[in-house]
Amino acid sequence: MSGARYIKQAIIAALVDHPDQDRYKTRAFSNDNLAKSIEASEQGTRLTKADFFTPDDEGRFIIDTPGFWKNFDKVLDVLAKSGEKFVMEDFTRYLDRAETRTLLESAKENQGLSKIFSQPVWEGRFDQMERLWYKVPVPFRRETFKNDGLLDPNLKRTLLAAEGREMPEDGLAKAGVTTGDLRAAFIERGNFEEVNRKLAQAGDYFRKDYLLLPDNAGDTVFYHQNAWDKYDELVKGMKAHGEKFEVADFVRPVGFVSNILARAAERKALSKVFTADHWVDRLPEMLELWGQVKEGWKNSAMSTRDFDTAYSDAESKTYAKAVDFAGFSGKSALLAPIETGVAGQTILPLGLRALWDNYGDVQKRLADTKEGIKVSDLRAPSGLMGNTCLMGAVKFGHFDKVTDIARKSGEPITLDDFLSKDRHGNTLLNILAERNQLNQVFAPELWAGRVADMKTLWTHVRINDRGQVDFPQAEVAAKQATLKLQSKDRFKLKPGF
């Protein structure tokens, strides 16, 4: 250990009235360390936060002592001279090798909680302080501020005001609503309409700050099922006032309770969180939040396929605004990538749900330009999900339009098309089976002249899905269609006749 380090430990021990401070002083100026200590002293010694969190030679932390909390204000002054502040992680880092004791534990034992939760420590960083507050067990919190485990309102109000924010409780009070009224609005047979009316009369609404206001356990109103039942209404109300839930709001940890995203999973409400309309123009954030969804939630609350559908819908609503589906210049415009500003991301108008939902207008315009979409055009990939336009059309529920394109263009949907896969390994065939559309897949006219391919495709149909089709009958009909096609071709006049 360097002489500077011994001197710093001696100074810290004296600063915090450590019971063994004389031992630290003796060590710093012992014969073995005297020369190095004098040299360090002559060079000037400034304490930093790292010095306070450095263990001594025996692995003990000098700050884990009652004197540290008694002299906490002095410690803050010392850190301020180094341009440093305590952050939440400082109080929750372990001070022992067994990882059982933190500085927060030390504060609980030594009446230091009121020193931690004070204006000088957290000014400009209220959210960080609130998160730390909920890591303290309720009995200790009640003892600190005598406020049923909640932060002292005067401290909260002062810190928020310094950040230009109003304390949510004060905003509610202006409308004659208490925090108890707010939470009661979302319990079964609660008073939602009454609270909504009071807020509206005061020119207010269910603000995000109100909805995210934690109770003494750290939970928000989204602990209650009724809050999810009202979710769309709440989000629309916020949007009308320029507010929206951010990714950070859904995953913000408060104490030891589940965050809002986890509550959504518990209440089978992930589909509400990922409603496409809520994420228009925010596709990266939508993907980021989905990345926070645990694998175990995806089966019971919302499947990955469900998310893909919601994302594709949001993607369409984001980029369809750039396309005039009734007045585009020609087919080439439907295959020209839309400018997204995202490197490596190709979005084609032909891959957007909005195109297929407006297919009637598209057909009319294509007829005017004497052009038509071909099945080969549908094989182009589009969108972040990596689907082809063909796969997208099927997932959007427009397989009938795809078969119409195949019929008019004379270009068939091939065996390979039906066996192509999305990013989850699901074939187009299986997706159509799940939509109960195998009768359309094995329509005889689609397989005229290709009965062998039809029979091969049938071998890929899952056993449980085969009840959708009377395949022997479909095969006979396809053979009859083949004979008609061959007969028609036989009697065609050759060129020049």
N, C-alpha and C positions, 0 to 999 in steps of 0.2 A: 504494500500500500504506500502511496506517495505521501510526502509530508503535508502537501496541500489538503489531501483528503482527511488526514488526522486532525488538522487544524479546523477544517470545516465541521467535522464531527464534534469536536470540542466546543465550537461556537454554538452549534445546534443544541447540544446537550445543555449548555448554559441557558440558551434562549428558552428552552421548554422546561426548565427546572427538572431535568432528569435526575432521578435519585442517585445515579452513578456518574454524575457529571465530573466529579473529581477524578474518577478513573480515566475518563476520556481526555481530560486535561493532562494528566500524568503521562498517558500514552503518547499524546502529541508532542510533549516536551521531554520524553525520556532520552537517555543518552543515545540510544539506537536511532532515534528519530529527530534529535535536536537539530542537527545540521540541516536536514531537509525541511524541517518546520520553519527554521529561521529564514531559509531561502524563500520558501513559499510566502511567508509573512512579508518579506521585503518586496515581493512582486505584487502584493495586494491580493486579497482574497475576497471574492464575491460569491455569495450563496445563490444557487439556482434551485429550481424545483427538483431537478434530478438528484441534488445533494440530499434533500430531505428524504428521498425514496431510495437511498443507497444503504444497504445493510452494513453493519460493522463487521469486524473480523469473525465474530461468532455467528453471523447470519441474522442478528437481531436488528429491528428498525428502531432507531432512537425516538421517532415521532409517536410510537405506540406507547404513550404514557399520559397520565392525567395532566401533566404540565403542558403538554402540547396544546390541549384544548383551553387551558387556563390562559395561555399566551398566544392564542390563535390570531388575535388582531396584529400582534407583532410579526408573526409569521407572514401574514398578508402583506404587511409593509415591506418586509424583506424581499418577497417575491415581486412586488410592484417595482422595486428598484432594478430588478432584472428583467422587467417587462413581461412578467409571466403571471398567469392566473391558474387557479385550480379548475379542472374540468371534471365532468361527471365520472369519467373513467378513473381519475385519481382516487376517488373515494371508494370505488368498487374493486380496485386491484388488490390482489392478495398480498398480505404481509408475512406469510409463513409458507413453508414448503408443502405443508399438508393442504394448502389452499382452502382453509376454513375461516381465516380471519382477514377482515378488510379494515380500512380506515373508518368506514361507516360503523363497523362493529365496535371499534374503539370509541367512537363518538357516543354510541348508545350506552356504553358502560361508564363513560366519564362525563355525562351531562354536556356533551358537545354538539348535540343536534341543532340547538338554537343558534350556535355559532356558524354551523354550515349553512343553514337556511336563513340567510340574512342578505340584505341589499348589497353590501360591499362585495360579497362573493359572486353574485350572479347578475349584476346590473347588465342589461343588454342581452341576457341569455336565459330568459324565463323558461322557455320550453325545456331546456336542459335541466334546470333546477327541478321542474315539475316531474320529469321522468325519474330523477334521483329520489325525490320525495316519496314516490310510490314504491320504492325499494325498501323503505323502512316499514316494519310491521305496524299495524294499526295501533296497538296499545302505546307504543313509543310516540307515534304521531299525535295521538290524543293528548299525551302528557306534554308534548312540546308546545302546542298552540291552543289546547283546550277547545278544539273546533271539530270534534267528532272525526278526527283523522284527516281533515282537510287543511290546506294551507291557510295561514293567517290572511284574511281578506285584505287587510291594510298593506301587508307585504306584497301580495299578489297584485293589487291595484297599482301600487307604486312602481313595481317592476314593469308591468304592462304599459303603464303611462309613459315610462321612459323610452319605450319602443314604439310609441305612437299608437298603442292599442287600447281598446276599452275592455275592462273586465267583463266577461260574458254575463256574470251574475248581475252587474249593474245595468246592462242592456235589457235583461229580462225584467228587472225591477221597474224600469220605466213603463213597461207594458202591464204592470201589475201581475207578473208571473214569477213564481218562485222556482228554484231548482227542483223542488219536490213536485210542483205542477208540471214542469217540463218532463220529468221522468214518468209521472203518472199518465201523461198523454199517450205513452206507448205501451202501457200494460194492457192486458186483456180487458175489454170494456172500459177503456180509459177515456180521458177527456180531451182527445186530440182536437176535435172541432172547436171546443171552447178555447183552448190555448191558441189555436190558429186564429180564431176570431179576435182575441185580445191583442195578439201581435199585429194583425192587420189594422186594427183600429189605431194602434200606436205608430202606424207607418213602418212596421217591422215585419219580419218573416222568420221562418225556421233557418237561422243563419248556420253556417258551418261551425262557427265557434260554439253555438248552443248545442248542436248535435254531437260535437266531440267533447263536450264538457264531462270530465270524469267524475264519478261518484267517489266515495271514500275507499272503494275497493280498486278503483282505476278503470271501471267499466263505463262505457257510454250508453246511450239509449239503444244502441244496436245490440245490446245484450237481449233485448226483447224481440219476439217474433213480429209484433205489430210494427216495429220500426222498419223491418224488411218488407212488410206488406205495404207500407207507405213509401217505400224507397223511391220509386219512380216519381211520385208526386213531390217528394222532398228535393230530388235532384233537379227537376224542372223548375221548382221555385227558386232554388239557388241560382240556376242558370239565368233566369230572368233578371237577377240582380248582379250578374257578372261573377258568380262564385262557382267553384267546382271542386270535387274531391280530387286530390293529387295522390300519386302513388304513395308518397310519404304518409299521408293520412291513413291509408289502409293498413300499412305495416308498422306504424309507430308503436313501439312497445311502451306500455305504461304499467310499471310494477310487474306483478306476476300473473296478470290476467291475459286472456287471449286478445290479440289485436283484432281490428275490425274485419280484416280478411278472414281470419280464423272463425270469427263469429258468423260470417256469411256462409262458410263451409258447414258449420254446425247446424245452421238454420236452413240448409239446402237452398241458399240464396245466391250462390256464385253466378248463376245466370243473370241475376239482376245487376250484380256488380259489372258484369261484362256485356251488358246490353249495348248493342252497336251504337245507338244514338248518343250514348254518353262519351264515346271515344272518337267521334268524327274529328279529324284534324289532329288527333293525338295518338296515332298508331304506335309510335315507339314506346310511349308510356303504357299503352294497353299490353304490349308484349312484355314489357318490364314487369308489370304487375302479375301477369300470368306466370312468369318465371318464379314468382314467390309462392305460387300455389303448390302445396305438397302433393306428392304422388298419391298418397292415401285418400286425399280429398277428391281426386279426379274421377273416381269410379262412382262414389256415392252422391257427390254434389254437382259435378259438371264434368262431362267427358272431354277429352282432348278434341274429339270430332266436333262437339258442340262449340268449343272455343273457336276452332277453325272456321266454322260457319259464321259465328258472331264477328270474328275478325274480318272475314271476307266481306261481310255486310258493311262493316265500318270502313273498310278499304274502298268499297264501291261508293259509299256516301261521301268519302273524302275526295275522291278523284273524278267522280262522274260530273262534278260541277264544271269540269274543263271540257266536256264533250257535248256537242249539240246533236243529239240522236235523231232529230228530225231534219236537220239541215247540213249534215256533214258532206264533205266534197266527194267522197267515193269510198270504195272498200279499203283503199290504202290508208285512209284516215283511221279506220278501225283497227289497223295493225301497226299504227305508228305509236311508239312508246310515249306515254304521258310524262312530262317533266315532273319529277318528284323531289329532286334535290338530294336524293339518297343514293350514294354510289352503289352500283351493283344491283339495284332494285329496278326491275322492269315491270311496268304496269301498262297493259294494253286495254284500250276501250272494249275490245272483244272479250276480255276476261272479266269485265265488271258485271256484277249482278244487275246494275241499272240497265245495261244494254239488253239483257234477256227479259227484264221486266217491261222494257219498252220495245220489244221485238217487232210489234206491228208497225211502229213508226220507222224502224230500221228497214224493214222489208219494203215499205213504200218508197223510201229514199233510194234503196239499192235498185228497185225497179226503174226509178227515174233515171239512174245513171247507167242502166243496162248492165249491172254487175251483180254477181251473186257470191255469197259466202260458200266455200267448199269445206269439206271435212278436213282436208289438209291444212286449211287455215286454222281450224280449231285445235290442231296439235301444237300450236305455239304456246310456250309457257308464259304465265303472267301472274304477278303478285308474289308477296313474300312467302306464302304457303307453298310455292313451287308447283301449283297445279297447272295443267294445261287448260286452255280455254274450254276444251271438251269436258274435262273433269269438273271444271267450275260450273258449266251449264247444267250438268247432271246434278251436282250438289245443290244448285239453286232450284232444282225441280223442273227443269226445262228439257227433259230428254225428248219429249214430243217434237220440240223445235229442231233438235239435232237430227232426228229421223226425217223431218221435213227437208232439212238442208241436204241430207244424203240422197233423198229421192229426187229433188230438183236438180242437184248438181251431177247426178249419175255416178257419184263417188261413194262407195260403200263405207260403212263403219266396219273396220276389220277385226279379225280375231285378236290381233295385237292391241287394238284400241280397247277392247273389252277387258283384256288382261293387264293393261297398264295400271300402275299403282300410284296412290298418293303418298305423302311423306310418312304415313303410318303403316304402309304396307297393305292397305285395303285396295283391292282391285275395283275397277269401274263396274265390273259384273256384280261383285258383292254389294257395292253401294246401291246399285239398282235393285238388287234382291231385298235389301233392307228397306227400300222404299216401296216394296211390293209391286215392282214394275217389270218382272221377268216376262210377263205376257207380251209386253212391248218389245223386249229384247228378242224374243223368239217369234215375232210376227213373220209369217211366211214370206211376205214381199221383200223383207230385208235380206233374205237368204236365197232368193231365186238365183240359180246358177252356182250356189256356194253351199250346197247341202252338206258336203264333207266338213267344211269349217263349222257349220251349225252343230253337227254331231260332236265335233271336237270341243266346241265351247260348252256343250251340255255336260261333258265329263268334268268341267271345272265348277259346275253348280253344286253348292253344298247340299248334302242329303236333306237337311231340314228345310231347304228352300224349294225343293223340287215340286212340292204340292201346288206351287203357283201356276204351273204349266202342265198341260196334257201333251207331253213331248211327242209320243207316237203320232197323235193327230197333227201336231205342228209340223212334224217331219213329212208326213204325207202331203200336207198342204204346201210345204216348201218345194217338194218334188213336182207337184202339179204346177206351181208357179214357174218352176224351171222349164217344164215342157212348154208352157205358154210362151216363155221368153225365147226359147229355142225356135219355136214355131214362128214367132214374130220375126226373128232374125233371118229365118230361112226364106221368108217371102219378101224380104226387103229388096228393092231394086238396087242393083249394083251401080256405082257411079258411072254416068255416061248413058244410062238407059232411060 
